[in-house]
Amino acid sequence: MYPFENKALMKKYSFDDCLAAIRGERIPKSLGHPMARRCVIRGILYHPGFAKERHGWEPWFTRALNARSIMSDEIPVLDLNKPEHIPYCIWYPETAKETTYRELARRYPWMKYHVGRACAVAGYYDLYKDLDLLPEVHIAEEARDNGHSTIFNDIMSAKKKYSIMDDYTRTVDLEKKPTVAWLNGDTAVRSHLELKRNFHNLAVGNREAKWDTVPENESLLQNHNCVGVSFSSRDYFDITEDQRVDEYTSDDSIKEDVTPLLYTPLPHDLPPIHKDLLILMAAFYGDVDRYARLRRPKDVQTEHRCVIRGIYHNTMFAKWWSLQPNANEYQRAINARFIMNNAISHITPETPDWHLPSCIWYPSRAAEWTYRELARIKPVMKKTVARACIVANYQALYDELDVGPDYELIEEAKESANPHYLQHQERKIEEQGGNRPEPSSWINVTTRRDMFEHSSTRFFRNVSGETAETEPYNRPWLYGNYCVDMNFVELNVCLPDEVKRELEGLNISDICESYSSYREWKATWDRRSSSNVIHHPTNSPTQ
């Protein structure tokens, strides 16, 4: 038996120990591993009495045990001066009695919004009214999800609604002035918590897999932390702190169709939808209003590349991002958009090289003066400027730069109607002994010929759960070694619903395959439609 104090230092993963923890049978030998901690929390929440002797040992233990006590109708001692011991979710996997929640709110008034949320799950309308809460959007979304229309309608009838809870950070802010809000799909409602995720044995065939390099504050369930763990990436909430681990995986495919909200104005209050596709498309098009409203604190999958594309194509989106506190991760794209708008005052000799873009001629070209100044201020940009000169046919500036030989410049020169650039590169090769530059093994050169965004022929009946295409195969790298496509969504939106239903019935995944089938179907549809038309005889005067 390992001393309990040493368990938190051990990061050895055990499938059997985690399974036993989920079942509430025993605490794992290694609690330093994030998966082990998640499984213990899950065991505590589902098995009253499990690990109760460890109360007060670690904050994550204590929060889970306090939540379990409340749901078991036992009110623990809570101290506002020890916020690390205060649970956030006190309504899942089960709710307490109404009297328990009432007493909890009486003893600890700063827990009244937690209690109000529990009322929305359990349907305790009388208690909810007695709490005298501000109309809170998370409570409204919870009530809607659980079918408790009295609480939901009570909140929705208010002139203003507020956001006081935060499911992303598991906080309830009673200190600052409440902010007016709308239902925005930012609530981890109960139906979301029911979508379970199977914890995986991290090394197939090996019951004791070591993962000593996993940071203690990281979740093993995040896809980028380990290979072979295939959980859904659509997990931005962890209000129960167990990341919904279980012995099985639920079907979390998105059934509702959100595409109508892509081409119609957003309502003030979003319906119960999964909004990730709306976020991605807003980023892809650079729609500031939609993106600023819909975005989550944590990027959704492929959002980063969609944002880059939006910045390149939308100056206002680029400007908005330049004012954000985390603009650094998009600084290259922002600089590219500003350069193409002939605004280079933000580029100085001190500008870090990693903030300098590699594509400054798509989707628009800057003036020749702009490119000349850019090369003067940052000589490291000369090759990039030379390539822009080939695209824009700024021959005089290109000759001034006298760059080469370079593989990217050669490939771009081949596409130019002006033979001067390729001839110059060939001369530079001869000057250097005839050694032709080789292509980079990791940079895909996209010349002007390929600088068209591709259309898609792939058909998806429901694209609501899809993410952007980011694989380089047969796609141009337009944004400085990035590629991103949402063209399959655009195709889906363009197709009439009856066509989509018919294509789905034909089990067709590529629109090209459907043309002959579609023509046959259309002819049948036209015949069917014409047969349903009632022809009225023309009135004529009686002879």
VEXDRENBA-423037 format. One record per residue (C-alpha): residue in one letter; x, y, z. Coordinates in steps of 0.001 Angstrom, whole numbers, padded with zeros to 6 digits, always signed. Each point is the difference from the previous one (the first is absolute). Layout:
VEXDRENBA-423037
AXYZ...
//
This chain:
VEXDRENBA-423037
M+000000+000000+000000Y+001419+003372-001027P-000007+002816+002578F-002828+002303-001044E+002197+003115+000053N+002284-001571-002611K-002821-000911-002358A-000359+003551-001265L+003622-000046-001142M-000337-003147-002074K-000950+000292-003665K-000223-003642-000932Y-003230-000830-001791S-001885-003173+000882F-003054-001051-001983D-001179-002310+002781D+000404+002636+002703C-001914+002591-002024L-002787-002471-000700A-000229-000816+003702A-000134+003725+000816I-002842+000584-002453R-001903-002822+001684G+000669+001456+003448E+002038-003020+001092R+003446+001392+000786I+002245+003015-000395P+002762-000463-002625K+003590-000458+001054S+001001+002938-002216L-001929+003211+000483G+002581+002175-001740H-001378-001172-003303P-002853+002233-001260M-002084-002973-001167A+000143-001523+003469R-001267+003209+001574R-002895+000245-002457C-001012-003572+000711V+000099+000549+003758I-002220+003076-000323R-002411-001989-002125G-000046-002741+002623I-000680+002499+002777L-002896+001623-001864Y-001725-003284-000809H+000753-001998+003147P-000910+001661+003324G+002585-000764+002654F+002841-000741-002428A+003283+001680+001044K-001831+001935+002712E+002922-000411+002367R+002108+002145-002356H-002100+003134+000506G+002242+003034+000425W+003060-001701-001453E-000077+001566-003476P-002319+002745-001339W-001272-002127-002888F-000788-002847+002451T-001731+002357+002377R-002131+001752-002632A-001251-003326-001343L-000726-001325+003487N-001854+003191+000942A-002085-000201-003185R-000795-003648+000727S-001016+000851+003563I-002446+002660-001183M-001545-002356-002554S-000339-002544+002815D-001902+002591+002070E+002901+000626+002358I+001114+003624+000169P+003782+000258+000477V+001871+002783+001738L+000954+002535-002676D+002285+002980+000498L-000087+002950-002384N+003629+000639+000945K+000859-003399-001472P-001518+000251-003487E+002097-002967-001118H-002267-002239+002090I-003299+001344-001367P-001580-002212-002677Y-001479+001514-003142C-002352-002711-001210I-002325-001234+002754W-002706-001429-002286Y+001678-002866-001855P-000055-002993-000118E-003059+000475+002206T-001835+002750+001806A-000609+000423+003702K-003363+000545+001634E-001521+003460-000245T+000331+000428+003768T+003727-000708-000228Y+000560+002667-002629R-002140+002456+001950E+002081-000520+003134L+003221+000233-002029A-001032+003401-001371R-000993+001143+003501R+003344-000968+001534Y+002102+001176-002905P-001733+002846-001890W+002933+000185-002423M-001095-003442-001248K-003452+001184-001086Y+000772-000046-003738H+001356-003534+000322V-003265-000885+001706G-001982+001820-002681R+001734-002094-002648A-000870-003155+001943C-003626+001173+000077A+000080+000262-003792V+001131-003629-000194A-002421-001357+002596G-002946+002287-000740Y-000203+001583+003448Y-001920+003087-001128D-001130+001164+003448L+003539-000028+001336Y+001260+001695-003146K-002458+002856+000496D+000878+000296+003692L+003684+000438-000866D-000858+003289-001752L+002783-000362-002565L+000736+002214-002947P-001219-001582-003260E+003115-002053-000749V+000701-001448-003465H+001738-003195+001152I-002934-000827+002250A-002341+000698-002917E+001878-002340-002344E+000080-002657+002715A-003734+000299+000607R-000700-000254-003726D+002184-003083-000320N-001754-001715+002897G-003480+000881-001205H-000925+002254+002906S-001889+002660-001904T-001215+001909+003056I+003519+001010+000996F+001041+000490-003622N-002982+002198-000845D+000445+001963+003207I+003538+000940-001036M-000822+000591-003654S-002848+002371+000862A+002411+002386+001706K+000949+003170-001867K+003676-000716+000596K+001975-003157+000656Y+003426-000272+001578S+003043-002253+000019I+001255-000655+003511M+001080-003632-000215D+002876-001128-002221D+000124-003659-000969Y+003371+000389-001711T+001769+001103+003181R-002442-001506+002547T-000487+003341+001703V-002907+002082+001273D+000899+003676+000145L-002101+001868+002531E+002503+002824+000422K-000041+001840-003315K-002972+001679-001615P-002106-002594-001854T+000321+000115-003779V-003041-000088-002259A+000017-003201-002045W-001988-002263-002285L-000261-003740-000316N+003194-000741-001885G+000658-003724+000229D+002602+000399+002748T-001595-002340+002527A+001008-003587+000805V-003574-001173+000346R-000919-003346+001516S-000485-001705-003372H+003598+000928-000831L+001227-001569+003233E-001792-003215-000959L+002297-000414-003019K+002608-002316+001482R+003512-000659-001230N+001780-003299+000413F+003362+000293+001683H+002518-001969-002033N+002783-002295+000918L+002848+002203-001184A+002242-002792-001194V-001807-002792-001805G+000938-003299+001574N+001922+001672+002816R-001867+000354+003272E+002567+002344+001511A+000780+002800-002481K+002316+002751+001193W-000686+003598-001022D+002544+001925+002008T+000004+002971-002386V-003664+000961+000404P-000185+003341+001876E-001948-000219+003230N-002390+002770-001040E-000800-001608-003354S-002775-002419-000760L+000881-003302-001536L-003264+000214-001881Q+001128+002927-002096N+000864-001370-003411H+003351+001758-000260N+001375-001523+003193C+000255-003621-001027V-000211-002244-003009G-002743-002583-000138V-002533+001758+002201S-002869+000718-002313F-002438+002091+001934S-002249+002669-001423S+001699+003355-000270R-003293+001763+000678D+000608+000331+003716Y+000417+003522+001267F-001705-000483+003337D+001011-002034+003006I-002479+001116+002630T+000072-003414+001710E+003823-000103-000214D+000001-003617-001185Q-000204+000832-003717R-002929-002408-000287V+002173-003137+000117D-001740-003336+000242E+000298-003596-001135Y-001713+000722-003304T-000250+002705-002638S-003311+001619-000850D-001088+000934-003488D+000690+003735-000038S-000683+000586-003679I-001842+003235-000638K-003510-000600-001250E-001371+003516-000391D+000636+002005-003184V+001556+003368+000796T+000579+001091-003606P-003103+002248-000175L+001717+002184+002593L+002922+000450-002408Y-002059+001999-002480T-002587+001632+002237P+000491+002619+002731L+000825-001481+003370P-002836+000240+002526H+000712+001792+003250D-000412-003314+001814L+001496-003026-001714P-002124-003138-000211P+001418-003186+001593I+002681-000720-002605H+003659-000912-000193K+001529+003226-001248D+003517-001008-001039L-000767+000099-003728L-001377+003512+000427I+003248+001009+001709L+002139-001506-002750M-001945+001627-002820A+000037+003385+001757A+003773-000298+000343F+000371-001255-003581Y-001829+003013-001432G+001434+002453+002519D-003417+000981+001341V+000914+002085+003047D-003491+000281+001490R-000818-003697-000242Y+003436-001186+001039A+000310+002295+003010R-003384-001148+001245L+000268-003725-000687R+003635-000835+000763R+000955-002086+003008P+002886+000778+002384K+001773-003058-001403D+000451-000464-003743V-002191-002612-001607Q+001663-002483-002323T+001414+001675-003184E-001103+003444+001219H+003570+001310-000082R+000310-000539-003741C-003456+001391-000690V+000979+003162+001881I+003147+000340-002115R-002056-000296-003174G-002486+002570+001307I+002786+002438+000850Y+001509-000316-003477H-003345+000694-001673N-001549+002564+002325T+001830+003138+001061M-002490+000783+002755F+000490-003456+001479A+003765+000533-000145K-000352+003363+001718W-002226-001488+002715W+002487-002773+000649S+002883+002493+000155L-001733+001571+003007Q-000467-003276+001887P+002294-000923+002915N+000925-003321-001624A+000701+001478-003446N+003547-001392-000057E-001064-003423-001253Y-001531+001653-003074Q+002541+002786-000444R+001428-001368-003253A-003431-000079-001632I-000856+003453+001376N+003250+001409-001357A-000654-001605-003383R-003457+001581-000266F+001306+003417+001047I+002908-000199-002462M-002378-000832-002844N-001946+003119+001028N+003247+002024-000307A+000169+000582+003767I+003491-000878+001222S+000548+002433+002866H-000318-002938+002397I+003007-001701-001635T+003254+001243+001536P+003573-001279+000097E-000863-001412+003440T-002964-002046-001243P+000756-003660+000828D+000638-002156-003044W-002714-002438+001075H-002545+002811-000401L+000903+000427-003663P-002357-001646-002497S+001099-002172-002907C-002989+000875-002217I-000557+003721-000654W-001652-000100-003435Y-003192-001998+000540P-002893+000752-000040S+001167+003493-001027R+003238+001663-001034A+001661+002981+001627A+001427+002980-001849E+003558-000214-001294W+001059+002707+002451T-001293-002097+002901Y+002042-003021-001008R+003113+002167-000483E-000330+001511+003463L-000635-003387+001548A+003220-001383-001479R+001890+003051+001259I-001371-000198+003549K+000360-003789+000293P+002665-001312-002401V-000891-003536+001083M-003217+000508-001996K+001789+000516-003329K-000782-003451-001364T-003671+000308+000950V-000138+003460-001573A+001697-001308-003148R-002662-002658-000327A-002711+002638+000456C+001664+001990-002779I-000242-002981-002353V-003693-000396+000782A-000673+003747-000404N+002474+000382-002892Y+002002+002719+001746Q+003077-000636-002148A+002003+003076+001005L-000202-000791+003714Y+000677-003674-000664D+003224+000915-001797E+001037+002301+002848L-000336-002858+002481D+002037-002413-002144V-001001-003061+002053G+000698-003608-000892P+000332-002618-001061D-002922-001277+002040Y-002382-002890-000605E-003140+001947+000936L+000961+002913-002243I+000700-002376-002880E-003379-001691+000371E-001772+003361+000155A+001972+001299-002988K-001121-002988-002075E-003590+001190+000421S+000720+003587-001004A-000869+001282-003472N+003154+002092+000227P+003013-002231-000854H+002383+002447+001649Y-000328-001543+003457L+000761-003567-001009Q+002906+001170-002152H+001400+001883+002979Q-000250-003061+002232E+001710-002148-002630R+002864+002516-000162K+000330-000102+003787I+000260-003789-000183E+002802+000257-002556E+001811+002569+002166Q+000007-002525+002842G+001435-002854-001989G-003176-001455-001452N-001305-001435+003275R-003783+000146-000097P-001713+000651+003323E-002002-002907+001398P-003548+000283+001325S-000547+000016+003729S-001183-003274+001468W-002584+001744+002171I-001180+003047-001953N-002596-000456-002726V+000564+002667-002656T-003298+001402-001226T+000418+002180-003076R-002462+002460-001494R-001502-002711-002210D-001285-001829+003061M-001055+003074+001947F-003660-000688-000428E-002022-001403+002843H-001196-003426-000996S-003623-000944-000251S-001209-003312+001369T-001958-002871-001500R-000238-001929+003273F-003511-000330+001342F-000876-000167+003689R-003656-000124+000979N+000779+001670+003316V+003122+002131+000335S-000865+001383+003441G+002592-002127+001776E+002788+000442-002545T+003186+002040+000279A+002068+001731-002660E+002105-001946-002487T+003643+000649+000829E+001808-002836-001747P+002353+001192-002754Y-000879-002723-002516N-001146+001637-003231R-000618+003301+001764P+001919+003259-000358W+002018+001292+002922L-001181+003577-000303Y+000685+001503+003383G+003659-000459+000752N+000265-003795+000142Y-003598-000453+001115C-002935-001371-001913V-003600+000063+001103D-003255-000762-001809M-003658+000237+000938N-001203-000521-003562F-001959-003161+000819V-002144+002098+002340E-000614+002523-002751L-001087-002809-002331N-002364-001364+002633V-001620+003389+000509C-000496+000496-003741L-001828-003295-000538P-003797+000019+000446D-001270-002215+002804E-001855-002324-002372V+003210-000565-001979K+001936-000749+003188R-002610-002503+001089E+000102-001718-003369L+003811-000134-000080E+000010-001462+003485G-002505-002618-001113L+002251-000909-002920N+002930-000345+002448I+002079+002429-002048S+003002+001701+001597D+001290+001888-003046I-002218+002358-001942C+001696-000990-003270E-001216-003567+000429S-003513+001296+000357Y-000440+001796-003300S-001392-002922-001964S-001983-001204+003015Y-001150+003527+000651R-001173+000497-003579E-002029-003182+000269W-001407+001108+003338K-000760+003507-001315A-001878-001414-002969T-002001-002206+002361W-000597+002943+002321D-001185+002182-002879R-002354-002702-001238R-001305-000525+003521S-000491+003733+000485S-001756+000463-003318S-002320-002921+000715N-001104+001730+003190V-001021+003182-001815I-003755+000451-000329H-000856+001366-003438H-003156+002114+000073P-001970+000245-003257T-000001+003387-001642N-003320+001767+000334S-001540+000734-003385P-003259+001671-000927T-002868-002348-000549Q-000573-000586-003648
//
